[in-house]
Amino acid sequence: MAIVNFSIPDDVKEAFNRTFAKQNKSAIITDLMRKAVEEAKRQKQREEAFRILTARRGKRPTVTDAEIRAVREEGRP
């Protein structure tokens, strides 16, 4: 098990201590850190997906509004 030492603003520390009084603060911090790591991974995945989709945008075929309208109306009574 590792020990982590970092500085936080006093108001955040006081609010945290009030909010989580009588609870295992180490477990709460550990859970928050795990969630932060997972969120960072998801954000990286979203950015990569956006990059891929944006790169492919120029390669996809273009379709005019008239062509889209014609396909939608095709086969309708």
C-alpha positions in Angstrom: 0.0 0.0 0.0 1.3 3.4 -0.9 1.1 6.7 0.9 0.2 9.8 -1.1 0.9 13.3 0.0 -0.5 16.3 -1.8 -1.8 19.8 -1.0 -5.4 20.9 -1.3 -7.1 24.2 -0.5 -8.2 24.4 3.1 -11.9 25.0 2.2 -11.9 21.7 0.2 -10.3 19.8 3.1 -12.9 21.2 5.5 -15.8 20.5 3.3 -14.5 16.9 2.6 -14.1 16.3 6.3 -17.5 17.6 7.1 -19.2 15.6 4.3 -17.4 12.4 5.1 -17.2 12.5 8.9 -17.1 9.1 10.5 -16.3 7.4 7.2 -13.1 5.8 6.0 -11.6 8.8 4.1 -8.8 6.7 2.6 -11.3 4.4 1.0 -13.3 7.4 -0.3 -10.1 9.0 -1.8 -9.1 5.7 -3.3 -12.5 5.3 -4.9 -12.4 8.9 -6.3 -8.9 8.3 -7.7 -10.1 5.0 -9.4 -13.0 6.9 -10.9 -10.8 9.7 -12.1 -8.5 7.2 -13.8 -11.4 5.5 -15.5 -12.8 8.8 -16.6 -9.5 9.8 -18.1 -9.4 6.5 -20.0 -12.9 7.1 -21.4 -12.0 10.7 -22.4 -9.0 9.4 -24.3 -11.2 6.8 -26.0 -13.7 9.5 -27.0 -11.0 11.8 -28.3 -9.6 8.9 -30.4 -13.0 8.0 -31.8 -13.6 11.7 -32.7 -10.2 11.9 -34.4 -11.0 8.7 -36.4 -14.4 9.9 -37.4 -13.2 13.4 -38.3 -10.4 11.9 -40.5 -12.9 9.7 -42.3 -15.2 12.6 -43.0 -13.4 13.7 -46.1 -13.3 10.2 -47.5 -17.0 9.4 -47.4 -19.2 10.0 -50.4 -21.2 13.2 -50.6 -24.9 13.1 -51.2 -27.0 16.0 -52.2 -30.3 17.0 -50.4 -32.2 16.1 -53.6 -30.6 12.6 -53.6 -31.5 12.1 -50.0 -35.1 13.3 -50.6 -35.4 11.0 -53.7 -34.3 7.9 -51.7 -36.7 8.8 -48.8 -39.6 9.2 -51.2 -38.8 6.1 -53.2 -41.5 3.4 -52.7 -43.9 5.7 -50.8 -47.4 5.9 -52.0 
